[in-house]
Amino acid sequence: MTCEEIIIKLQSKASKKHKANVIRMGIPEDYSIGVSTTIIRNIAKEIEKSNELAYKLWKTGYHEARLLAVLIFERNNLNTEDIEYLMNDVISWDLCDHLCKNLIIKLPNYDNYIIEWISSSQIYKKRAAFVLIASSVIHDKNIADNKLDDYLQLIFKYSHDNHEHIKKAISWALREIGKKDFNYNEKALLLAHEFIDHGDKVQVWIGRNAIKELENVTKVADRERLISTNTKTGSRF
């Protein structure tokens, strides 16, 4: 399919409900089609990976076309300039997370972006740093303890941003570290309580938000990580 044919296909799958959801996230109406992520993923399966096509879709400006583009990029042929270019266009939390979880985390040098972006003044680059931390803890079963300790230090150092989309990502990263195992559950809880007892307003919020999940976790036999007892599965144990 060409870029034009893909846009037509996306438009044929659009719904007013999904378009309203996209607009609520701050995407201009002219660049919102209104297609669910499930449909976008299904369309991506029909398309051969191609950076040329992915860039054409990205440059249309359509939100859904960009979500689709992320899924068809040839990640082995992307460089730092490519990733920076894409991140500079991000204006919503969902595209930020989608780009991090489906593309950047799969790059061998993703840790470099964490270090570079975590102090950024750009909202979604800073959010991306914490999303990458959360994603790495979830997906890397062999993640080293020293890396987790480094991540906790980064969370402590850069946890002062009051923007809703950043502080939620910080809490998410802390919670995912705290579900690695009982050792890191304790470390994450200690940091959360440190935030509450001695932190600023933002850190207090992060600490309280994280504790809601981390104080009630359990180990399930067929799961690598701890799960919250507030979930349906966790409540059974």
Beta strands, then each sheet from edge to edge (+ up, - down):
strand 1: 217-218
strand 2: 227-228
sheet 1: 1+ 2-
end
